[in-house]
Amino acid sequence: MQKATRLILIALFGSIIFVANVFLPPPINYLMIVVQAVLLALSSLFIPKVGAMYVGAVGGLLTALWYPALGPFTFFFAFLFGVFVDAFMFLFKIRGSQLGVNRNRLMATMALATLFIAISSYSAFALFPDYINAQGLSYVSLFVQRSPMLDAMVMFMGPATGLVAGYASAYLWNKYLRHINV
């Protein structure tokens, strides 16, 4: 029964990520990275070591199937976000237990994970085209033009989003979810 519960949890969280990414209009769905970060943090607390990777993979796969033109990028970055969350949860030694989690450590974990995914995805779409152009290839319309303002926004909003998600995850875990065994 425990394995089935974990699969249901992974499918549920991945589906919520998919719905938040697909069915909301574009300016709002980019703000929903907080929801994705909270779900990845909670899945990592419920399923140690690989929970966020699984949920990121399911959410990324569902979203990639909906947007096939950007499918590889969507899947890769959703999975990579899960890898970052699980890696930082391991490095900061955060475990979901009946006693609760340390809010400050979870906030730092999520701030670093969202900063790394923000830098990674921004670099793929803003810095990589500069390299392609230097090689004599032309830009693809998918890429964004790099600017100091965008650089500053990525460097600020990545950790800010992670701090909010870490606080929300710690609050939900400590107040409501710590007694649930998966």
C-alpha positions, 0 to 999 in steps of 0.5 A: 500500500505504501508504494501505491500511496507514493505513486498517487502522491507523485501523480497528484503533485505532477498533475497540479504542476501541469495544471498550473503551467498549462491552464493559466494565462502566460503572465500568471503561470510564470508566477506559479513557480511558487506552487511548483516549488512548494509541491517539489519541496513537499514531495521531497519531504514525503519521499526522501532522496528522489521525490522531487525528481519524480514529481518534476519528471511527471509535471514536466512530461505532462506539460511537454506533451501539451506543448510539444514544440518546447517539450524537451526544454520543458521536461528537462528544466522541470526534472532539473528543478526536482534534481536541485530540490532533492540535492539541496535537501540532501546537502542541508540534511532536511528530512520529513519527520514527525517532529517537523522540519527546520524552517530556516534550512528549508527556506535556504534550500528552496532559495538555492534550488530556485536560484539555480533553476532560474540561472540555468533556464535563463542561461539556456535562453539568453546566454546560449544564443550569444554562443550560437551567434558567435559560431556564425549561426542565427538566432532562433525566435525562442530565445530572449535578448539578454539585458542587465534588467533581466539579469537582475530580475533573475538574480532577485526573483529566483531566491525570493520565490524560493524563500516564499516556497520554503516558508510555505512548505515548512508551514504546511509540513509542520502544521498539517502534514508531518503526521501523514506517513507515506 
